[in-house]
Amino acid sequence: MSARVIEVDEFDLVVFGASGDLAHRKLLPALYHRFADGQMPEAARVICSARRDYSTDEYRNWAEEALNEHVSDVEADKLARFLKLLVYVKVDLGSGDGWNDLKAVLDDRPDVIRAFYLSVGPDLFGTICKGIGATGLVTEKSRVVIEKPIGKDGASAKALNETVGKVFEEHQIFRIDHYLGKETVQNLMALRFANALFEPLWNAAHIDHVQITVAEALGVGNRVGYYDTAGALRDMVQNHMLQLLCLVAMEAPESMNADSVRDEKLKVLKALSPITSGNYDKLTVRGQYRAGASAGGAVEGYLDELGEESQTETFVALKAEIANWRWAGVPFYLRTGKRLAQRVSEIVVQFRPIPHSIFDDEAGDISANRLIIRLQPDEGVQMKVMIKDPGPGGMRLRQVPLDMSFAEAFKVRNPDAYERLIMDVIRGNQTLFMRRDEVDAAWAWIDPVLEAWSNSKDTPKSYTAGTWGPSASIALVERDGRTWSEEG
């Protein structure tokens, strides 16, 4: 079975930070796959820019090494053709040298779609956008892609958005969140709005609670410098996890039009009940990993890796509530962290128990239905249902999974999220990208949590690397009579 591929229009994609880690691991492999699958036209150009003194041939050699390292099924003929699309232009953001060289390359094709991908730290977003504007590179068909983090708080996010907004119109700005490009996240929309089965039950009358877990077995590694200025709440909850919450909780949009979807997500963000200094201790847990065992070996604690004292959280658990008719009384439990027991990202929708059992005690306990949407490591959807245990001897019930792995069901390679998102940028489809008011609303909910933590004398609770986090996070759920899902 082959996936349906629709070729995009001819384009120029300018990647700033093209010699960095993101380009090496994600962007170049994503572009190669789209080219190999016939979605990128031969006339497309990927104009790679960084401050290194590469020639185009030298950059192509670097890109070839990256693709051989990160792509398992490289085809020699397609690789050679793809590398010909790459053009290298040095731009030194410090001195400003190279902007005219970039302009000369782009001026060859002023009428094609032109996308700028800022694969750099957010402190350079303003510098690059000002350079793009001052050099006259913005056309009606231009788009700009910015990576997270979008600010460290509401005020800095607003300032950053204003800087970018002075050069690009809102419809040209693509704030990328790779979680929204995952196949399973797309299937969450399909499950809810393309099936009569779920949507009538998708409310407080039938759903007991929702859990969203994004767990990493790895530590912060070489990101420790950045991470210590961010922490788990800024790094994962403010963007990825709140976006997932919105997709679970939002009302049906009028259509799949970008603004229709984002209007409904915005309503969810605005309906989140505040977490402040008056209730943060009952609704949040922050933790920090200490030395332990992970991946079969001993690992250092966060402070050992950092080399100094820090109150930065490497784990956070939250109980969020949505103050509207659909979700009144249904808690959304969120947790994320580094050095946890395993790498897993999933959304668990726990339905309410049946109101009355017709079966006698010999049938056994009846567990409530549970929908599990797995984002990683293997994407798929699982529904836990009760059935009769096969065989004679009466009615004995047990819970079994109805399981669909996308890799097994469709027998095709599961595209990386960046493949879908980059192609959506070229198409001009903003459905999977955050609008400015979404960013503002997310920070409006997160800022009081950060302030409450900052003003308190509490310190992050320690947890041993290789476990599921501090015991307080278990208490957060269990005092409500519930339990974290840890099926993996």
C-alpha positions as CSV (number, residue, x, y, z in Angstrom):
1,M,0.0,0.0,0.0
2,S,1.5,3.4,-1.0
3,A,0.6,6.7,0.5
4,R,-1.1,9.3,-1.8
5,V,1.3,12.2,-2.6
6,I,0.3,15.5,-4.0
7,E,3.2,17.6,-5.4
8,V,3.5,21.1,-4.1
9,D,4.2,24.1,-6.2
10,E,7.7,25.3,-7.1
11,F,9.4,27.0,-4.1
12,D,12.6,28.5,-2.6
13,L,13.1,27.4,1.1
14,V,15.8,29.4,2.9
15,V,17.1,27.7,6.0
16,F,18.9,29.9,8.5
17,G,21.0,27.8,10.9
18,A,21.5,25.2,8.1
19,S,24.7,23.8,9.7
20,G,23.0,23.2,13.1
21,D,21.6,20.1,14.9
22,L,18.0,20.6,13.8
23,A,18.9,20.8,10.2
24,H,21.2,17.8,10.5
25,R,18.7,15.5,12.3
26,K,15.3,16.7,11.1
27,L,15.1,19.2,8.3
28,L,17.4,17.7,5.7
29,P,16.0,14.2,6.2
30,A,12.4,15.5,6.1
31,L,13.1,17.3,2.8
32,Y,14.9,14.3,1.3
33,H,11.9,12.1,2.1
34,R,9.5,14.5,0.5
35,F,11.7,14.7,-2.6
36,A,12.1,10.9,-2.7
37,D,8.4,10.4,-2.5
38,G,7.8,12.8,-5.4
39,Q,6.2,15.6,-3.4
40,M,9.0,18.2,-4.0
41,P,9.4,19.4,-7.6
42,E,12.8,19.2,-9.2
43,A,12.7,22.9,-9.6
44,A,12.5,23.5,-5.9
45,R,15.6,25.1,-4.2
46,V,16.7,24.7,-0.6
47,I,19.0,27.7,0.1
48,C,21.1,26.8,3.1
49,S,22.5,29.7,5.2
50,A,24.9,29.8,8.2
51,R,28.0,31.6,9.2
52,R,30.4,28.7,8.3
53,D,32.8,29.2,5.3
54,Y,31.3,26.5,3.1
55,S,31.1,26.4,-0.6
56,T,27.9,24.9,-2.0
57,D,29.8,21.6,-2.8
58,E,31.2,21.5,0.8
59,Y,27.7,22.0,2.2
60,R,26.3,19.3,0.0
61,N,29.0,16.9,1.3
62,W,28.0,17.8,4.9
63,A,24.3,17.3,4.0
64,E,25.1,13.9,2.4
65,E,26.7,12.7,5.6
66,A,23.7,13.9,7.6
67,L,21.3,12.0,5.3
68,N,23.4,8.8,5.4
69,E,23.4,9.0,9.2
70,H,19.7,9.8,9.8
71,V,17.9,8.1,6.8
72,S,17.8,4.4,6.7
73,D,16.6,3.9,3.1
74,V,18.7,6.4,1.1
75,E,18.5,5.7,-2.7
76,A,21.7,6.8,-4.4
77,D,20.0,8.3,-7.5
78,K,17.4,10.2,-5.6
79,L,20.1,11.4,-3.1
80,A,22.2,12.8,-6.0
81,R,19.2,14.6,-7.5
82,F,18.2,16.0,-4.1
83,L,21.6,17.3,-3.3
84,K,21.5,19.4,-6.5
85,L,18.6,21.4,-5.0
86,L,20.9,22.6,-2.2
87,V,22.6,26.0,-2.5
88,Y,24.8,27.4,0.2
89,V,25.0,31.2,1.0
90,K,27.0,32.4,4.0
91,V,25.2,35.1,6.1
92,D,27.0,36.4,9.1
93,L,24.2,37.7,11.4
94,G,26.7,39.4,13.6
95,S,28.4,41.6,11.0
96,G,25.5,41.6,8.5
97,D,27.7,40.3,5.7
98,G,26.0,38.1,3.2
99,W,22.5,39.5,3.0
100,N,23.1,40.9,-0.5
101,D,24.5,37.6,-1.6
102,L,21.3,36.0,-0.4
103,K,19.2,38.6,-2.2
104,A,21.1,38.0,-5.5
105,V,20.2,34.3,-5.3
106,L,16.5,34.9,-4.5
107,D,16.1,37.6,-7.0
108,D,16.6,35.0,-9.8
109,R,13.0,33.8,-9.0
110,P,10.9,36.6,-7.4
111,D,7.6,35.0,-8.3
112,V,7.9,31.6,-6.6
113,I,6.8,30.7,-3.1
114,R,9.5,31.8,-0.7
115,A,9.8,30.4,2.8
116,F,12.3,31.3,5.5
117,Y,12.9,28.7,8.2
118,L,14.6,30.1,11.3
119,S,16.4,27.1,12.6
120,V,18.2,29.2,15.2
121,G,17.8,30.3,18.8
122,P,15.0,32.7,19.5
123,D,17.4,35.5,20.4
124,L,18.2,35.6,16.6
125,F,14.6,35.7,15.4
126,G,14.5,39.5,15.5
127,T,17.9,40.0,13.9
128,I,17.0,37.7,11.0
129,C,13.6,39.2,10.4
130,K,15.0,42.7,10.4
131,G,17.6,41.6,7.9
132,I,15.0,40.0,5.7
133,G,12.9,43.2,5.8
134,A,15.8,45.6,5.3
135,T,17.1,43.6,2.3
136,G,13.7,43.6,0.6
137,L,13.3,39.8,0.6
138,V,9.6,39.7,1.6
139,T,7.1,39.1,-1.3
140,E,3.4,38.3,-1.3
141,K,4.3,34.6,-1.5
142,S,6.7,34.7,1.5
143,R,6.3,32.8,4.7
144,V,8.5,32.6,7.9
145,V,8.8,29.6,10.2
146,I,9.8,30.1,13.8
147,E,10.6,27.3,16.3
148,K,9.9,27.3,20.0
149,P,10.5,28.7,22.5
150,I,8.3,31.7,21.7
151,G,9.3,33.8,24.7
152,K,10.1,32.9,28.3
153,D,6.8,34.5,29.5
154,G,3.9,36.4,28.2
155,A,5.7,39.7,28.0
156,S,8.8,38.4,26.1
157,A,6.5,36.4,23.7
158,K,4.5,39.5,22.9
159,A,7.8,41.4,22.2
160,L,9.0,38.6,19.9
161,N,5.8,38.4,18.0
162,E,5.7,42.2,17.6
163,T,9.3,42.1,16.2
164,V,8.4,39.3,13.7
165,G,5.1,41.0,12.9
166,K,6.8,44.2,11.8
167,V,8.2,42.3,8.8
168,F,5.6,39.6,8.1
169,E,1.8,39.6,8.2
170,E,0.2,37.2,10.6
171,H,-1.0,34.9,7.7
172,Q,2.7,34.6,6.7
173,I,3.9,33.5,10.2
174,F,4.1,29.8,10.9
175,R,4.9,29.1,14.6
176,I,5.9,25.4,14.4
177,D,5.1,22.8,17.0
178,H,6.3,19.4,15.7
179,Y,3.9,17.5,18.0
180,L,1.0,18.8,15.9
181,G,2.5,17.2,12.8
182,K,2.5,13.7,14.3
183,E,0.3,11.2,12.5
184,T,-1.5,10.3,15.8
185,V,-2.4,13.9,16.5
186,Q,-4.0,14.1,13.1
187,N,-5.9,10.9,13.8
188,L,-7.2,12.4,17.1
189,M,-9.1,14.8,14.8
190,A,-10.3,12.0,12.6
191,L,-11.4,9.8,15.5
192,R,-13.4,12.6,17.0
193,F,-15.0,14.3,13.9
194,A,-15.1,11.5,11.3
195,N,-16.8,8.8,13.4
196,A,-20.3,8.8,14.9
197,L,-19.0,6.5,17.7
198,F,-16.9,8.9,19.8
199,E,-18.2,12.4,19.6
200,P,-21.6,11.8,21.4
201,L,-19.6,10.4,24.3
202,W,-16.9,13.1,24.3
203,N,-18.1,15.0,27.4
204,A,-18.4,15.1,31.2
205,A,-21.3,12.7,31.2
206,H,-19.2,9.8,29.8
207,I,-15.5,10.7,30.4
208,D,-14.1,10.5,33.9
209,H,-10.7,12.1,33.2
210,V,-8.0,12.6,30.6
211,Q,-4.2,12.0,31.1
212,I,-1.5,13.5,28.8
213,T,2.0,12.2,29.4
214,V,5.2,13.2,27.6
215,A,8.0,11.2,29.3
216,E,11.6,11.0,28.3
217,A,14.1,8.5,29.5
218,L,17.0,10.7,28.5
219,G,18.4,13.5,30.6
220,V,19.0,17.1,29.4
221,G,22.3,16.1,27.9
222,N,24.0,18.9,25.9
223,R,20.9,21.1,26.3
224,V,21.6,21.7,30.0
225,G,22.5,25.3,29.4
226,Y,19.3,26.2,27.6
227,Y,17.2,23.9,29.8
228,D,18.2,25.5,33.0
229,T,16.8,28.8,31.7
230,A,13.5,27.1,30.7
231,G,12.5,24.1,32.7
232,A,9.8,21.5,32.0
233,L,6.9,23.9,32.3
234,R,8.2,26.3,29.6
235,D,9.9,23.6,27.5
236,M,7.0,21.2,27.1
237,V,3.7,22.3,28.8
238,Q,3.3,25.8,27.5
239,N,3.4,24.6,23.9
240,H,3.3,20.9,23.2
241,M,1.0,19.7,26.0
242,L,-1.4,22.6,26.0
243,Q,-1.8,22.1,22.2
244,L,-2.6,18.4,22.8
245,L,-5.1,19.4,25.5
246,C,-6.8,21.8,23.1
247,L,-7.2,19.1,20.4
248,V,-8.8,16.7,22.9
249,A,-11.1,19.3,24.5
250,M,-12.1,21.7,21.7
251,E,-15.5,21.9,20.1
252,A,-16.0,20.7,16.6
253,P,-14.8,23.5,14.3
254,E,-16.9,24.7,11.4
255,S,-14.4,23.1,9.0
256,M,-10.7,22.2,8.8
257,N,-10.0,25.8,7.8
258,A,-7.0,27.0,9.8
259,D,-8.7,29.8,11.6
260,S,-11.8,27.6,12.4
261,V,-9.6,25.1,14.1
262,R,-7.5,27.7,15.9
263,D,-10.6,29.6,17.1
264,E,-11.8,26.5,18.9
265,K,-8.4,25.8,20.4
266,L,-8.3,29.4,21.7
267,K,-11.7,29.0,23.4
268,V,-10.2,26.0,25.4
269,L,-7.2,28.0,26.5
270,K,-9.3,30.9,27.7
271,A,-11.6,28.4,29.6
272,L,-8.8,26.9,31.6
273,S,-9.3,27.5,35.3
274,P,-6.5,29.6,36.7
275,I,-3.7,28.1,38.8
276,T,-2.3,30.8,41.1
277,S,-0.5,31.3,44.4
278,G,-3.8,30.3,46.2
279,N,-4.1,26.8,44.7
280,Y,-0.8,25.9,43.0
281,D,0.2,23.6,45.8
282,K,-2.8,21.4,45.3
283,L,-2.7,21.4,41.5
284,T,1.0,21.3,40.6
285,V,4.1,19.2,41.3
286,R,7.6,20.1,40.1
287,G,10.5,17.7,40.4
288,Q,14.2,17.4,39.7
289,Y,16.0,14.1,39.0
290,R,18.9,12.9,41.0
291,A,21.4,10.2,40.2
292,G,19.9,6.8,39.5
293,A,19.8,4.1,36.8
294,S,18.5,4.5,33.2
295,A,18.9,2.5,30.0
296,G,20.7,-0.2,31.9
297,G,23.4,2.0,33.5
298,A,24.1,4.5,36.2
299,V,23.4,8.2,35.3
300,E,24.1,11.5,37.0
301,G,21.6,13.8,38.6
302,Y,20.6,17.1,37.1
303,L,22.7,19.2,39.4
304,D,25.7,17.0,38.7
305,E,25.2,17.6,35.0
306,L,24.7,21.4,35.5
307,G,27.6,21.7,37.9
308,E,25.8,24.1,40.3
309,E,22.7,24.6,42.4
310,S,19.5,25.2,40.6
311,Q,15.7,25.3,41.2
312,T,14.9,24.4,37.6
313,E,12.3,21.7,37.3
314,T,13.0,18.7,35.1
315,F,9.5,17.2,35.9
316,V,6.1,18.8,36.2
317,A,2.6,17.4,36.8
318,L,-0.5,19.5,36.7
319,K,-4.2,19.1,37.2
320,A,-6.0,21.3,34.8
321,E,-9.7,22.0,34.6
322,I,-11.8,23.5,31.8
323,A,-14.6,25.7,32.9
324,N,-17.3,25.0,30.3
325,W,-20.3,22.8,29.9
326,R,-18.6,20.0,28.0
327,W,-15.8,19.5,30.5
328,A,-17.1,20.7,33.9
329,G,-15.8,18.4,36.6
330,V,-13.4,16.4,34.3
331,P,-9.8,16.8,35.3
332,F,-7.0,16.8,32.7
333,Y,-3.8,15.5,34.3
334,L,-0.6,16.5,32.5
335,R,2.9,15.2,33.3
336,T,6.2,15.5,31.6
337,G,9.8,15.0,32.6
338,K,13.3,13.9,31.9
339,R,15.0,10.7,33.1
340,L,11.7,8.9,33.7
341,A,11.1,5.2,33.5
342,Q,10.6,5.1,29.8
343,R,10.1,7.2,26.7
344,V,6.5,7.4,26.0
345,S,4.0,10.1,24.8
346,E,0.3,9.3,25.0
347,I,-3.1,10.7,25.6
348,V,-5.4,8.5,27.8
349,V,-9.1,9.2,27.7
350,Q,-10.7,7.3,30.7
351,F,-14.4,6.7,30.3
352,R,-16.8,6.4,33.2
353,P,-17.7,2.9,34.6
354,I,-21.0,1.3,33.4
355,P,-23.8,2.4,35.6
356,H,-24.9,-1.1,36.6
357,S,-23.5,-4.6,36.1
358,I,-25.9,-7.4,35.1
359,F,-23.2,-10.0,35.7
360,D,-22.6,-12.0,38.9
361,D,-19.4,-12.0,41.0
362,E,-18.0,-14.9,39.2
363,A,-17.7,-12.9,36.0
364,G,-15.0,-10.7,37.6
365,D,-14.5,-7.0,37.8
366,I,-15.6,-4.8,35.0
367,S,-13.1,-2.1,34.1
368,A,-14.1,1.1,32.4
369,N,-13.3,1.6,28.8
370,R,-10.1,3.5,28.0
371,L,-8.9,5.1,24.7
372,I,-5.1,5.4,24.4
373,I,-3.6,7.5,21.7
374,R,0.1,6.9,21.4
375,L,2.4,9.5,19.9
376,Q,5.7,7.8,20.6
377,P,7.7,5.6,20.5
378,D,5.3,3.8,18.1
379,E,2.3,5.8,16.9
380,G,-1.1,4.1,17.2
381,V,-4.5,4.0,18.8
382,Q,-5.7,1.4,21.4
383,M,-9.2,1.0,22.8
384,K,-9.6,-1.1,26.0
385,V,-12.9,-3.0,26.0
386,M,-14.5,-5.8,28.0
387,I,-15.2,-9.2,26.4
388,K,-16.0,-12.7,27.5
389,D,-13.0,-14.9,28.1
390,P,-13.1,-17.7,25.4
391,G,-14.1,-21.2,26.5
392,P,-16.8,-23.0,28.4
393,G,-17.6,-22.7,32.0
394,G,-19.7,-19.6,32.4
395,M,-19.4,-15.9,31.9
396,R,-15.9,-14.7,32.7
397,L,-15.0,-11.2,31.6
398,R,-11.7,-9.6,30.9
399,Q,-10.4,-6.4,29.4
400,V,-8.6,-6.6,26.1
401,P,-7.1,-4.0,23.7
402,L,-8.4,-3.3,20.3
403,D,-5.0,-2.1,19.0
404,M,-4.0,-0.4,15.8
405,S,-0.4,0.3,15.1
406,F,-0.1,2.6,12.0
407,A,3.1,0.9,10.9
408,E,1.5,-2.5,10.9
409,A,-1.9,-1.4,9.6
410,F,-0.7,0.6,6.6
411,K,2.6,-1.1,5.8
412,V,4.1,2.3,4.8
413,R,6.8,4.4,6.3
414,N,5.3,6.8,8.9
415,P,6.4,10.3,7.8
416,D,8.2,12.4,10.4
417,A,6.2,15.4,11.7
418,Y,8.6,17.8,10.0
419,E,7.8,16.4,6.6
420,R,4.1,17.3,6.9
421,L,4.7,20.6,8.5
422,I,7.3,21.9,6.0
423,M,5.0,20.9,3.1
424,D,2.1,22.7,4.9
425,V,4.2,25.8,5.0
426,I,4.8,25.6,1.3
427,R,1.1,25.2,0.7
428,G,0.3,28.1,3.1
429,N,-1.9,25.9,5.3
430,Q,-1.6,27.2,8.9
431,T,-4.0,24.7,10.5
432,L,-1.2,22.9,12.5
433,F,0.6,26.1,13.5
434,M,-0.1,28.4,16.4
435,R,-1.7,31.8,15.9
436,R,-0.5,34.7,17.9
437,D,-3.5,34.9,20.2
438,E,-3.1,31.2,21.0
439,V,0.5,31.9,22.2
440,D,-0.7,34.8,24.3
441,A,-3.5,32.8,25.9
442,A,-1.2,29.9,26.7
443,W,1.2,32.2,28.4
444,A,-1.6,33.9,30.3
445,W,-2.4,30.6,31.9
446,I,1.3,29.6,32.5
447,D,2.6,32.9,33.8
448,P,0.7,32.7,37.2
449,V,2.0,29.2,37.7
450,L,5.6,30.4,37.2
451,E,4.9,33.3,39.5
452,A,3.5,31.1,42.2
453,W,6.5,28.8,42.1
454,S,8.9,31.8,42.1
455,N,7.2,33.4,45.1
456,S,7.0,30.2,47.2
457,K,9.7,28.8,49.4
458,D,9.1,25.3,47.9
459,T,11.9,23.6,46.0
460,P,11.5,21.0,43.3
461,K,10.9,17.5,44.8
462,S,13.7,15.1,44.0
463,Y,13.1,11.8,42.2
464,T,15.5,9.0,41.3
465,A,16.4,8.9,37.6
466,G,14.7,5.9,36.0
467,T,11.4,6.2,38.0
468,W,8.1,7.9,37.1
469,G,8.9,11.1,39.0
470,P,8.4,12.3,42.6
471,S,5.8,10.6,44.8
472,A,3.9,13.8,45.1
473,S,2.8,13.4,41.5
474,I,1.3,10.1,42.3
475,A,-0.6,11.7,45.2
476,L,-1.8,14.5,42.9
477,V,-3.9,11.9,41.0
478,E,-4.6,9.3,43.7
479,R,-6.2,11.8,46.1
480,D,-8.8,12.1,43.5
481,G,-9.2,8.3,43.5
482,R,-7.4,7.8,40.2
483,T,-4.1,6.4,39.0
484,W,-1.5,7.3,36.3
485,S,-1.5,5.1,33.3
486,E,1.8,3.3,33.2
487,E,1.2,0.5,30.6
488,G,3.8,1.9,28.2
